[in-house]
């Protein structure tokens, strides 16, 4: 596991959401790759969404795989960090020898539904940041913001409605110079 999404208390249980890589060693003969999957050094990147429930009263752990899409660098509405959350937003990994995000995935971890958006061919995104809509209360009432870059050096900022990523970006802003896609982001509201 490289990245978690959130964790919260539920009575005598702790619930943890994150991305798990079942077989992380790239050249492990007993653990064949599932198609083309990226690697970093000796590590295989085949992350999938999981939920763990730690029952403190019984000392047991329940592990559930929620999806099998390779997706990582999850983000959520940080206003509910440490409390029960429902939605997370992940970069979808391209079938390539190195790590590229060729799209975006939104998960509803309550219902098990997922939505996806694919970037245009040849364009790859970075980790998304969730920016709450001013005055919003719902954890998916806001925007997703990410840099997207093309191999030619062109860069754009994509802005998605977090409630409907399938519709594509609500705004695409050209950046006058190359901005490489990044792996860690954070939304900071205007400081006064």
C-alpha positions in Angstrom: 0.0 0.0 0.0 1.3 3.4 -0.9 -1.6 5.8 -0.3 -4.6 5.8 1.9 -7.8 7.8 1.4 -9.4 8.1 4.8 -10.0 6.3 8.1 -12.7 6.8 10.8 -14.1 5.3 13.9 -17.4 3.4 13.7 -18.3 2.3 17.2 -15.6 -0.3 18.2 -14.4 -0.5 14.6 -12.0 1.5 12.5 -12.6 1.7 8.8 -9.7 2.4 6.4 -9.9 3.1 2.7 -6.8 2.9 0.5 -5.1 1.5 -2.6 -3.5 -2.0 -2.2 -1.0 -3.7 -4.5 -1.3 -7.4 -4.0 2.0 -8.4 -5.5 4.4 -5.5 -5.4 7.6 -7.2 -6.7 8.0 -6.5 -10.4 10.0 -9.6 -11.3 8.4 -12.1 -8.9 7.9 -15.3 -11.0 5.1 -16.7 -8.8 3.1 -13.5 -9.2 2.6 -12.8 -12.9 1.5 -9.3 -14.1 -2.0 -8.6 -15.1 -1.4 -7.3 -18.6 0.8 -4.3 -19.0 1.4 -2.6 -15.6 3.8 0.1 -14.8 6.8 -0.3 -12.5 9.1 2.0 -10.5 12.4 0.3 -10.0 11.7 -3.2 -8.7 8.1 -2.3 -7.7 5.1 -3.3 -9.7 2.2 -0.7 -9.7 -1.1 -2.6 -9.8 -3.1 -0.7 -7.2 -6.8 -1.4 -6.6 -9.3 0.2 -4.2 -9.7 -1.7 -0.8 -11.5 -1.2 2.5 -10.3 -2.7 5.8 -12.5 -2.9 8.9 -10.6 -3.3 12.1 -12.8 -4.6 14.9 -11.2 -3.6 18.2 -13.6 -5.6 20.3 -12.9 -8.9 18.6 -9.4 -8.2 17.2 -10.4 -9.2 13.7 -9.8 -7.5 10.4 -12.0 -7.7 7.3 -10.4 -6.8 4.0 -12.6 -6.1 0.9 -11.5 -5.3 -2.6 -13.9 -2.7 -3.9 -12.7 -2.5 -7.5 -10.0 -4.0 -9.8 -9.2 -0.9 -11.9 -5.6 0.2 -11.5 -5.9 3.6 -9.9 -3.8 5.5 -7.4 -3.0 8.8 -5.7 -6.5 9.0 -4.2 -8.0 12.3 -3.0 -11.2 13.2 -1.2 -12.9 16.2 0.3 -10.5 17.0 3.1 -13.3 18.6 5.2 -14.3 15.1 6.2 -10.9 13.7 6.8 -11.0 11.4 9.8 -14.8 11.2 9.7 -16.9 8.8 7.6 -16.5 9.6 3.9 -18.2 8.3 0.7 -16.3 9.6 -2.3 -12.8 9.4 -3.6 -11.1 10.5 -6.8 -8.1 8.6 -8.3 -5.8 8.9 -11.3 -6.4 5.9 -13.6 -3.2 4.2 -14.6 -2.4 3.7 -18.2 -1.3 0.3 -19.5 2.3 1.4 -19.9 5.8 0.4 -18.6 6.0 3.6 -16.4 3.4 5.4 -14.4 1.0 7.6 -16.4 -2.5 8.6 -15.5 -4.6 8.4 -18.6 -7.9 9.3 -16.9 -9.7 10.0 -13.7 -12.0 7.7 -11.6 -14.6 8.7 -9.0 -15.6 6.1 -6.5 -18.8 5.9 -4.3 -17.5 3.5 -1.6 -21.1 3.2 -0.2 -22.8 2.0 -3.3 -19.8 0.5 -5.1 -20.5 2.7 -8.2 -17.6 4.2 -10.1 -17.4 6.8 -12.9 -14.5 7.4 -15.3 -13.2 10.0 -17.6 -10.4 9.3 -20.1 -8.0 12.2 -21.1 -7.5 12.7 -24.8 -5.0 10.3 -26.4 -1.5 11.3 -25.6 -2.4 13.5 -22.6 -1.7 12.4 -19.1 -2.9 13.9 -15.8 -1.5 14.3 -12.3 -3.1 13.8 -8.9 -6.4 15.7 -8.6 -7.2 18.1 -5.8 -10.8 18.5 -4.5 -11.9 22.2 -4.2 -15.2 22.6 -2.4 -17.8 24.8 -4.0 -18.2 28.0 -1.8 -21.0 27.4 0.6 -21.2 23.6 -0.1 -21.8 20.9 2.5 -21.9 17.7 0.5 -18.6 16.0 0.1 -18.8 15.8 -3.7 -20.1 19.4 -4.2 -17.1 21.0 -5.6 -14.4 20.8 -8.3 -11.5 18.6 -9.2 -8.4 20.4 -10.4 -5.4 18.8 -12.1 -2.6 19.6 -14.5 -2.7 17.6 -17.8 0.3 17.5 -20.1 1.0 16.1 -23.6 4.3 14.7 -24.8 4.8 17.7 -27.1 5.2 19.9 -24.0 1.7 21.5 -24.0 0.1 21.8 -20.6 -3.4 22.6 -19.4 -5.3 22.8 -16.1 -8.5 20.8 -16.2 -11.4 21.7 -13.9 -14.2 19.0 -13.4 -17.5 19.2 -11.6 -16.9 16.5 -8.9 -20.5 15.3 -9.2 -20.2 14.6 -12.9 -16.7 13.7 -14.1 -18.1 11.7 -17.0 -19.2 15.0 -18.7 -15.5 16.0 -18.9 -13.9 19.2 -17.8 -16.1 22.2 -17.3 -13.0 24.3 -18.0 -9.6 23.7 -19.7 -7.0 26.4 -19.2 -3.9 26.5 -21.4 -0.7 27.0 -19.5 1.9 29.1 -21.4 4.8 26.8 -20.4 5.2 23.1 -19.7 4.0 22.0 -16.3 4.9 18.4 -15.6 2.1 16.3 -14.1 2.5 15.9 -10.4 1.8 13.2 -7.9 0.8 15.2 -4.8 -1.6 18.2 -4.6 -3.6 20.1 -2.1 -6.3 22.7 -2.5 -5.8 25.9 -0.5 -8.7 28.3 -0.4 -8.0 32.0 -0.8 -6.2 33.3 2.3 -7.4 36.6 3.7 
